[in-house]
Amino acid sequence: MKSIAALQNLVTPWSDGLEPSDAELDAIEGELPLILARVDLLDAQIMTIDRTPSEMDERRIRRARNRVLAARRDLANRIAGSTGSGDAA
């Protein structure tokens, strides 16, 4: 009877590609403002899960949503600008 350990390389071969590449890290870094804005929005929403949002909570959520929208817009503009399409709406 063969053991699983003997077949490990056949099941899950070791790959040097387990770490993110430089291009993937650059893409994550480019999206970091959007990621952080989404985290802020999630934090603001979590704080109001078990209670009725106060006026201050509503402002915090609204501002966080605006930051998410601004970060999405900036990322979309950066991506559109990098493709060189040149189409301005």
All heavy atoms as an XYZ file, in Angstrom:
678
protein
N       0.834     -1.169      0.000
C       0.000      0.000      0.000
C       0.880      1.234      0.000
O       1.828      1.327      0.758
C      -0.891     -0.039      1.240
C      -1.812      1.117      1.330
S      -2.970      0.804      2.695
C      -3.306      2.470      3.104
N       0.565      2.182     -0.892
C       1.347      3.415     -0.970
C       0.756      4.448     -0.016
O      -0.451      4.550      0.134
C       1.323      3.976     -2.385
C       2.003      3.088     -3.394
C       1.974      3.738     -4.741
C       2.625      2.836     -5.763
N       2.612      3.441     -7.092
N       1.638      5.222      0.568
C       1.149      6.269      1.471
C       0.897      7.548      0.678
O       1.440      7.755     -0.406
C       2.160      6.531      2.584
O       3.318      7.123      2.032
N       0.092      8.415      1.232
C      -0.218      9.699      0.589
C       1.059     10.526      0.457
O       1.249     11.224     -0.526
C      -1.283     10.452      1.411
C      -2.628      9.797      1.246
C      -1.369     11.907      1.035
C      -3.258     10.017     -0.099
N       1.918     10.480      1.455
C       3.146     11.266      1.429
C       3.994     10.907      0.219
O       4.646     11.773     -0.360
C       3.936     11.061      2.709
N       3.959      9.645     -0.185
C       4.735      9.236     -1.347
C       4.152      9.830     -2.625
O       4.869     10.042     -3.588
C       4.779      7.720     -1.442
N       2.866     10.117     -2.648
C       2.216     10.653     -3.824
C       2.058     12.177     -3.776
O       1.484     12.757     -4.681
C       0.831     10.016     -3.990
C       0.810      8.501     -4.135
C      -0.618      7.996     -4.197
C       1.573      8.079     -5.371
N       2.554     12.795     -2.738
C       2.347     14.238     -2.548
C       2.781     15.042     -3.760
O       2.089     15.944     -4.181
C       3.111     14.718     -1.321
C       2.940     16.189     -1.035
C       2.017     16.436      0.105
O       1.760     15.547      0.882
N       1.498     17.630      0.210
N       3.932     14.752     -4.354
C       4.403     15.515     -5.498
C       3.490     15.356     -6.705
O       3.378     16.261     -7.515
C       5.832     15.124     -5.866
C       6.839     15.727     -4.903
O       6.545     16.721     -4.252
N       7.997     15.112     -4.805
N       2.826     14.232     -6.818
C       1.902     14.035     -7.915
C       0.600     14.795     -7.681
O      -0.030     15.248     -8.628
C       1.611     12.542     -8.098
C       2.810     11.680     -8.478
C       2.406     10.209     -8.513
C       3.361     12.102     -9.823
N       0.201     14.927     -6.439
C      -1.050     15.595     -6.115
C      -0.870     17.111     -6.139
O      -1.602     17.833     -6.793
C      -1.567     15.142     -4.733
C      -2.806     15.914     -4.334
C      -1.850     13.657     -4.753
N       0.094     17.603     -5.412
C       0.352     19.043     -5.342
C       1.833     19.308     -5.540
O       2.594     19.402     -4.586
C      -0.076     19.613     -3.974
O       0.559     18.858     -2.944
C      -1.566     19.584     -3.797
N       2.262     19.391     -6.763
C       3.687     19.628     -7.000
C       4.096     21.010     -6.502
O       3.323     21.962     -6.545
C       3.815     19.529     -8.515
C       2.461     19.804     -9.025
C       1.503     19.329     -7.983
N       5.312     21.094     -6.018
C       5.839     22.365     -5.535
C       6.064     23.291     -6.715
O       6.576     22.905     -7.748
C       7.153     22.154     -4.795
C       7.679     23.430     -4.257
C       8.671     24.179     -4.770
C       7.208     24.128     -3.105
N       8.863     25.296     -4.021
C       7.978     25.302     -2.989
C       6.216     23.889     -2.169
C       7.781     26.217     -1.964
C       6.039     24.796     -1.154
C       6.811     25.944     -1.061
N       5.643     24.509     -6.545
C       5.782     25.485     -7.612
C       6.512     26.699     -7.081
O       6.266     27.157     -5.969
C       4.403     25.895     -8.123
O       4.529     26.974     -9.014
N       7.407     27.235     -7.886
C       8.101     28.451     -7.489
C       7.182     29.657     -7.637
O       7.511     30.737     -7.180
C       9.358     28.658     -8.341
C      10.433     27.635     -8.001
O      10.409     27.117     -6.871
O      11.276     27.365     -8.861
N       6.049     29.493     -8.256
C       5.133     30.596     -8.480
C       4.150     30.823     -7.341
O       3.078     31.371     -7.547
N       4.487     30.406     -6.136
C       3.588     30.594     -5.011
C       3.563     32.044     -4.530
O       2.583     32.492     -3.963
C       3.980     29.678     -3.852
C       3.802     28.184     -4.114
C       4.272     27.372     -2.912
C       2.346     27.861     -4.398
N       4.612     32.759     -4.712
C       4.671     34.161     -4.321
C       4.111     35.011     -5.460
O       4.260     34.678     -6.631
C       6.107     34.581     -4.029
C       6.733     33.866     -2.852
C       6.066     34.230     -1.539
O       5.691     35.405     -1.359
O       5.910     33.341     -0.701
N       3.479     36.142     -5.133
C       2.975     37.007     -6.199
C       4.131     37.610     -6.998
O       5.188     37.919     -6.453
C       2.187     38.089     -5.461
C       2.578     37.987     -4.042
C       3.141     36.636     -3.809
N       3.901     37.769     -8.262
C       4.936     38.354     -9.119
C       4.988     39.856     -8.889
O       4.115     40.448     -8.253
C       4.621     38.060    -10.583
O       3.462     38.770    -10.966
N       6.010     40.491     -9.424
C       6.138     41.942     -9.307
C       4.961     42.649     -9.969
O       4.462     43.654     -9.456
C       7.453     42.420     -9.929
C       8.657     42.009     -9.091
O       8.486     41.722     -7.887
O       9.785     41.988     -9.637
N       4.506     42.118    -11.086
C       3.358     42.723    -11.775
C       2.095     42.625    -10.917
O       1.310     43.571    -10.851
C       3.138     42.037    -13.124
N       1.900     41.490    -10.253
C       0.740     41.332     -9.382
C       0.815     42.267     -8.181
O      -0.183     42.870     -7.779
C       0.618     39.883     -8.917
C       0.239     38.926    -10.026
C       0.373     37.474     -9.628
O       1.233     37.134     -8.797
O      -0.403     36.663    -10.168
N       2.004     42.406     -7.614
C       2.180     43.332     -6.491
C       1.939     44.775     -6.920
O       1.351     45.563     -6.177
C       3.575     43.175     -5.892
C       3.829     41.868     -5.140
C       5.288     41.778     -4.725
C       2.923     41.755     -3.933
N       2.394     45.128     -8.129
C       2.138     46.477     -8.649
C       0.648     46.720     -8.854
O       0.141     47.811     -8.582
C       2.890     46.700     -9.960
C       4.397     46.803     -9.759
O       4.822     47.057     -8.609
O       5.137     46.635    -10.745
N      -0.064     45.698     -9.326
C      -1.510     45.831     -9.525
C      -2.220     46.022     -8.187
O      -3.126     46.854     -8.070
C      -2.056     44.606    -10.245
N      -1.801     45.278     -7.177
C      -2.392     45.424     -5.843
C      -2.107     46.817     -5.299
O      -2.989     47.473     -4.743
C      -1.855     44.337     -4.890
C      -2.367     42.961     -5.322
C      -2.239     44.634     -3.445
C      -1.717     41.806     -4.603
N      -0.882     47.275     -5.475
C      -0.515     48.603     -4.997
C      -1.327     49.690     -5.702
O      -1.731     50.675     -5.083
C       0.974     48.848     -5.206
C       1.474     50.127     -4.596
C       2.973     50.280     -4.704
O       3.676     49.264     -4.756
O       3.434     51.427     -4.745
N      -1.596     49.497     -6.978
C      -2.403     50.455     -7.715
C      -3.843     50.493     -7.246
O      -4.498     51.529     -7.309
N      -4.342     49.362     -6.770
C      -5.718     49.278     -6.294
C      -5.836     49.538     -4.795
O      -6.933     49.528     -4.249
C      -6.292     47.897     -6.605
C      -6.467     47.634     -8.081
C      -7.048     46.258     -8.363
O      -7.486     45.577     -7.408
O      -7.060     45.866     -9.529
N      -4.721     49.791     -4.133
C      -4.739     49.958     -2.684
C      -5.653     51.085     -2.204
O      -6.372     50.893     -1.211
C      -3.316     50.155     -2.159
C      -3.133     49.997     -0.658
C      -3.637     48.636     -0.195
C      -1.688     50.180     -0.282
N      -5.702     52.251     -2.854
C      -6.647     53.271     -2.377
C      -8.104     52.788     -2.393
O      -8.863     53.084     -1.462
C      -6.443     54.428     -3.357
C      -5.057     54.257     -3.872
C      -4.852     52.768     -3.921
N      -8.488     52.036     -3.402
C      -9.844     51.496     -3.466
C     -10.055     50.451     -2.371
O     -11.095     50.433     -1.711
C     -10.126     50.895     -4.837
C     -11.485     50.228     -5.029
C     -12.619     51.203     -4.741
C     -11.606     49.655     -6.429
N      -9.078     49.611     -2.151
C      -9.179     48.588     -1.113
C      -9.361     49.240      0.254
O     -10.228     48.852      1.037
C      -7.944     47.670     -1.136
C      -7.900     46.851     -2.427
C      -7.912     46.756      0.089
C      -6.585     46.148     -2.680
N      -8.553     50.262      0.540
C      -8.640     50.938      1.828
C      -9.969     51.678      1.985
O     -10.550     51.703      3.071
C      -7.468     51.898      1.995
C      -6.088     51.233      2.091
C      -4.997     52.291      2.153
C      -6.017     50.301      3.281
N     -10.465     52.262      0.906
C     -11.757     52.947      0.961
C     -12.877     51.952      1.237
O     -13.801     52.236      2.008
C     -12.010     53.698     -0.346
N     -12.806     50.783      0.625
C     -13.818     49.760      0.886
C     -13.754     49.266      2.322
O     -14.786     48.970      2.935
C     -13.643     48.586     -0.080
C     -14.107     48.897     -1.474
C     -13.943     47.698     -2.370
N     -14.495     47.948     -3.688
C     -14.329     47.131     -4.714
N     -13.642     46.022     -4.571
N     -14.858     47.416     -5.884
N     -12.551     49.149      2.872
C     -12.398     48.736      4.270
C     -13.019     49.781      5.194
O     -13.713     49.442      6.158
C     -10.913     48.500      4.614
C     -10.701     48.345      6.111
C     -10.381     47.280      3.878
N     -12.787     51.061      4.905
C     -13.390     52.125      5.713
C     -14.917     52.065      5.652
O     -15.591     52.251      6.671
C     -12.911     53.498      5.236
C     -11.463     53.764      5.598
O     -10.928     53.053      6.472
O     -10.868     54.680      5.001
N     -15.465     51.820      4.472
C     -16.917     51.703      4.332
C     -17.433     50.513      5.127
O     -18.439     50.615      5.841
C     -17.308     51.573      2.855
C     -18.788     51.332      2.567
C     -19.648     52.445      3.141
C     -19.017     51.185      1.069
N     -16.748     49.400      5.028
C     -17.159     48.212      5.774
C     -17.100     48.465      7.277
O     -17.999     48.075      8.016
C     -16.282     47.021      5.389
C     -16.663     45.671      5.949
C     -18.071     45.292      5.515
C     -15.671     44.623      5.512
N     -16.056     49.145      7.750
C     -15.956     49.482      9.169
C     -17.132     50.350      9.607
O     -17.713     50.132     10.672
C     -14.645     50.216      9.462
C     -13.444     49.293      9.466
O     -13.632     48.064      9.563
O     -12.312     49.807      9.373
N     -17.470     51.344      8.796
C     -18.587     52.230      9.132
C     -19.900     51.460      9.164
O     -20.757     51.714     10.023
C     -18.657     53.373      8.123
N     -20.074     50.518      8.251
C     -21.303     49.729      8.226
C     -21.362     48.748      9.398
O     -22.421     48.525      9.984
C     -21.427     48.987      6.903
C     -21.680     49.911      5.725
C     -21.574     49.203      4.390
O     -20.827     48.239      4.241
N     -22.315     49.701      3.412
N     -20.230     48.166      9.749
C     -20.191     47.203     10.852
C     -20.565     47.876     12.165
O     -21.241     47.283     13.008
C     -18.805     46.533     10.938
C     -18.633     45.538      9.786
C     -18.604     45.841     12.282
C     -17.240     44.959      9.663
N     -20.147     49.118     12.347
C     -20.436     49.812     13.599
C     -21.932     49.999     13.822
O     -22.375     50.185     14.948
C     -19.736     51.175     13.627
C     -18.240     51.051     13.797
S     -17.393     52.579     14.227
C     -17.928     53.691     12.970
N     -22.722     49.935     12.759
C     -24.165     50.164     12.896
C     -24.992     48.898     12.735
O     -26.215     48.976     12.593
C     -24.626     51.202     11.864
O     -24.385     50.692     10.551
C     -23.915     52.519     12.037
N     -24.367     47.747     12.773
C     -25.098     46.494     12.572
C     -26.132     46.270     13.667
O     -27.272     45.890     13.389
C     -24.128     45.293     12.502
C     -23.447     45.261     11.149
C     -24.856     43.981     12.753
C     -22.446     44.143     11.000
N     -25.771     46.492     14.915
C     -26.656     46.132     16.013
C     -27.403     47.320     16.615
O     -27.952     47.215     17.702
C     -25.858     45.408     17.097
C     -24.750     46.269     17.667
O     -24.420     47.300     17.053
O     -24.198     45.894     18.722
N     -27.415     48.442     15.915
C     -28.144     49.596     16.432
C     -28.614     50.459     15.273
O     -28.150     50.313     14.147
C     -27.281     50.419     17.377
C     -26.036     50.981     16.727
C     -25.175     51.679     17.774
N     -23.859     51.951     17.285
C     -23.503     53.087     16.693
N     -24.375     54.047     16.528
N     -22.273     53.259     16.274
N     -29.528     51.344     15.574
C     -30.006     52.275     14.562
C     -28.927     53.323     14.330
O     -28.413     53.900     15.290
C     -31.296     52.961     15.039
O     -32.260     51.951     15.338
C     -31.838     53.899     13.976
N     -28.551     53.573     13.078
C     -27.492     54.553     12.815
C     -27.900     55.958     13.252
O     -29.016     56.402     12.993
C     -27.319     54.503     11.302
C     -27.957     53.242     10.858
C     -29.004     52.919     11.863
N     -26.988     56.610     13.938
C     -27.224     57.999     14.319
C     -26.907     58.891     13.121
O     -26.456     58.429     12.072
C     -26.330     58.374     15.499
O     -24.972     58.369     15.099
N     -27.142     60.176     13.294
C     -26.830     61.115     12.217
C     -25.330     61.091     11.904
O     -24.932     61.165     10.743
C     -27.259     62.524     12.632
C     -27.113     63.547     11.527
C     -27.627     64.916     11.941
O     -28.560     64.982     12.758
O     -27.075     65.906     11.440
N     -24.517     60.968     12.935
C     -23.066     60.893     12.742
C     -22.683     59.620     11.988
O     -21.815     59.658     11.116
C     -22.354     60.935     14.094
C     -20.867     61.068     13.952
S     -20.425     62.643     13.235
C     -20.006     63.528     14.685
N     -23.329     58.508     12.309
C     -23.069     57.252     11.595
C     -23.433     57.381     10.126
O     -22.701     56.908      9.249
C     -23.863     56.101     12.222
C     -23.404     55.756     13.618
O     -22.201     55.903     13.916
O     -24.261     55.325     14.421
N     -24.573     57.997      9.859
C     -25.002     58.177      8.475
C     -24.007     59.039      7.700
O     -23.702     58.754      6.539
C     -26.392     58.804      8.431
C     -27.479     57.848      8.903
C     -28.840     58.509      9.029
O     -28.966     59.713      8.728
O     -29.781     57.809      9.426
N     -23.485     60.069      8.348
C     -22.465     60.898      7.695
C     -21.204     60.095      7.410
O     -20.618     60.207      6.340
C     -22.092     62.084      8.581
C     -23.096     63.163      8.636
C     -22.574     64.282      9.481
N     -23.620     65.232      9.789
C     -23.479     66.213     10.647
N     -22.339     66.364     11.304
N     -24.472     67.041     10.866
N     -20.802     59.291      8.392
C     -19.591     58.479      8.233
C     -19.753     57.498      7.067
O     -18.848     57.336      6.242
C     -19.304     57.734      9.531
C     -18.014     56.954      9.517
C     -17.731     56.287     10.858
N     -17.543     57.277     11.899
C     -18.302     57.361     13.006
N     -19.292     56.513     13.208
N     -18.063     58.274     13.915
N     -20.913     56.856      6.985
C     -21.167     55.901      5.896
C     -21.213     56.625      4.559
O     -20.640     56.167      3.572
C     -22.467     55.116      6.169
C     -22.258     54.170      7.355
C     -22.905     54.347      4.932
C     -23.530     53.518      7.854
N     -21.883     57.764      4.523
C     -21.977     58.529      3.273
C     -20.594     58.975      2.800
O     -20.260     58.855      1.627
C     -22.897     59.733      3.464
C     -23.159     60.500      2.183
C     -24.182     61.611      2.352
N     -23.847     62.534      3.425
C     -24.543     62.677      4.561
N     -25.600     61.934      4.792
N     -24.176     63.548      5.487
N     -19.775     59.464      3.716
C     -18.418     59.883      3.346
C     -17.586     58.696      2.880
O     -16.810     58.818      1.924
C     -17.746     60.580      4.523
C     -18.314     61.942      4.787
C     -17.668     62.577      5.977
N     -18.253     63.877      6.233
C     -18.261     64.467      7.408
N     -17.696     63.881      8.453
N     -18.828     65.649      7.556
N     -17.748     57.559      3.544
C     -17.007     56.366      3.133
C     -17.446     55.912      1.743
O     -16.613     55.526      0.915
C     -17.206     55.247      4.156
N     -18.749     55.966      1.453
C     -19.235     55.619      0.112
C     -18.664     56.566     -0.934
O     -18.278     56.143     -2.028
C     -20.762     55.668      0.070
C     -21.423     54.485      0.680
C     -22.919     54.527      0.493
N     -23.535     53.380      1.138
C     -24.669     53.433      1.814
N     -25.319     54.565      1.918
N     -25.149     52.352      2.369
N     -18.608     57.851     -0.589
C     -18.042     58.822     -1.530
C     -16.567     58.554     -1.787
O     -16.087     58.714     -2.912
C     -18.254     60.248     -1.011
C     -19.699     60.676     -1.099
O     -20.473     60.129     -1.872
N     -20.073     61.652     -0.285
N     -15.841     58.127     -0.744
C     -14.423     57.791     -0.939
C     -14.267     56.569     -1.835
O     -13.359     56.511     -2.666
C     -13.736     57.569      0.406
C     -13.402     58.850      1.138
C     -12.478     58.599      2.315
N     -13.069     57.760      3.337
C     -13.797     58.206      4.362
N     -14.026     59.491      4.495
N     -14.284     57.367      5.249
N     -15.162     55.590     -1.683
C     -15.126     54.406     -2.549
C     -15.387     54.814     -3.996
O     -14.674     54.392     -4.913
C     -16.139     53.334     -2.086
C     -16.307     52.245     -3.138
C     -15.707     52.726     -0.761
N     -16.403     55.642     -4.204
C     -16.718     56.078     -5.568
C     -15.562     56.878     -6.175
O     -15.224     56.699     -7.346
C     -18.002     56.906     -5.570
C     -19.280     56.132     -5.265
C     -20.454     57.091     -5.145
C     -19.538     55.085     -6.317
N     -14.950     57.752     -5.383
C     -13.821     58.534     -5.876
C     -12.630     57.634     -6.203
O     -11.953     57.826     -7.225
C     -13.422     59.585     -4.851
N     -12.385     56.635     -5.368
C     -11.273     55.720     -5.627
C     -11.542     54.885     -6.877
O     -10.634     54.640     -7.674
C     -11.050     54.810     -4.417
N     -12.799     54.448     -7.067
C     -13.156     53.709     -8.289
C     -12.958     54.578     -9.525
O     -12.434     54.129    -10.537
C     -14.619     53.263     -8.241
C     -14.886     52.082     -7.393
C     -16.359     51.737     -7.477
N     -16.675     50.572     -6.683
C     -17.905     50.138     -6.508
N     -18.917     50.765     -7.054
N     -18.124     49.069     -5.782
N     -13.412     55.833     -9.427
C     -13.261     56.757    -10.551
C     -11.786     56.964    -10.884
O     -11.383     56.870    -12.038
C     -13.907     58.100    -10.199
C     -13.798     59.146    -11.298
C     -14.011     60.548    -10.775
N     -13.004     60.841     -9.767
C     -13.236     61.525     -8.649
N     -14.425     61.973     -8.374
N     -12.262     61.764     -7.801
N     -10.972     57.207     -9.868
C      -9.548     57.430    -10.098
C      -8.890     56.196    -10.714
O      -8.072     56.312    -11.631
C      -8.848     57.801     -8.793
C      -9.302     59.137     -8.243
O      -9.913     59.923     -9.002
O      -9.051     59.388     -7.047
N      -9.250     55.017    -10.217
C      -8.682     53.784    -10.760
C      -9.129     53.573    -12.202
O      -8.311     53.224    -13.062
C      -9.095     52.587     -9.900
C      -8.540     51.233    -10.314
C      -7.012     51.230    -10.258
C      -9.093     50.140     -9.419
N     -10.400     53.817    -12.483
C     -10.903     53.663    -13.854
C     -10.221     54.651    -14.797
O      -9.855     54.294    -15.923
C     -12.412     53.849    -13.895
N     -10.045     55.884    -14.341
C      -9.365     56.878    -15.176
C      -7.910     56.509    -15.413
O      -7.379     56.694    -16.505
C      -9.460     58.269    -14.539
C     -10.848     58.851    -14.638
O     -11.654     58.430    -15.457
N     -11.130     59.813    -13.780
N      -7.263     55.975    -14.388
C      -5.860     55.568    -14.527
C      -5.739     54.403    -15.501
O      -4.854     54.372    -16.345
C      -5.294     55.218    -13.153
C      -3.810     55.077    -13.153
C      -3.205     54.991    -11.768
N      -3.919     54.112    -10.857
C      -4.500     54.503     -9.726
N      -4.488     55.771     -9.375
N      -5.108     53.636     -8.955
N      -6.677     53.453    -15.408
C      -6.651     52.310    -16.324
C      -6.939     52.763    -17.753
O      -6.275     52.356    -18.697
C      -7.651     51.235    -15.864
C      -7.154     50.579    -14.582
C      -7.860     50.185    -16.951
C      -8.163     49.669    -13.934
N      -7.932     53.627    -17.913
C      -8.280     54.127    -19.257
C      -7.136     54.939    -19.835
O      -6.866     54.855    -21.034
C      -9.545     54.967    -19.191
N      -6.456     55.691    -19.005
C      -5.322     56.479    -19.477
C      -4.125     55.636    -19.849
O      -3.369     55.966    -20.765
N      -3.963     54.495    -19.182
C      -2.819     53.640    -19.478
C      -3.022     52.812    -20.736
O      -2.062     52.335    -21.330
C      -2.519     52.717    -18.289
O      -3.549     51.772    -18.131
N      -4.290     52.623    -21.161
C      -4.537     51.841    -22.371
C      -4.290     52.664    -23.616
O      -4.155     52.124    -24.706
C      -5.975     51.288    -22.407
O      -6.890     52.381    -22.353
C      -6.223     50.348    -21.249
N      -4.270     53.984    -23.437
C      -3.986     54.853    -24.579
C      -5.111     54.933    -25.576
O      -4.908     55.176    -26.761
N      -6.357     54.733    -25.125
C      -7.480     54.753    -26.048
C      -7.694     56.162    -26.609
O      -8.074     56.314    -27.754
C      -8.741     54.254    -25.353
O      -9.081     55.120    -24.286
N      -7.462     57.176    -25.768
C      -7.595     58.542    -26.256
C      -9.009     58.996    -26.491
O      -9.242     60.081    -26.949
N      -9.986     58.168    -26.175
C     -11.384     58.545    -26.343
C     -11.838     59.303    -25.108
O     -11.886     58.756    -24.015
C     -12.278     57.301    -26.508
C     -11.974     56.575    -27.799
O     -11.510     57.253    -28.730
O     -12.202     55.363    -27.864
N     -12.153     60.553    -25.296
C     -12.650     61.357    -24.182
C     -14.147     61.546    -24.350
O     -14.628     61.878    -25.421
C     -11.955     62.725    -24.151
N     -14.864     61.312    -23.277
C     -16.325     61.428    -23.341
C     -16.765     62.819    -22.995
O     -16.198     63.530    -22.268
C     -16.980     60.426    -22.403
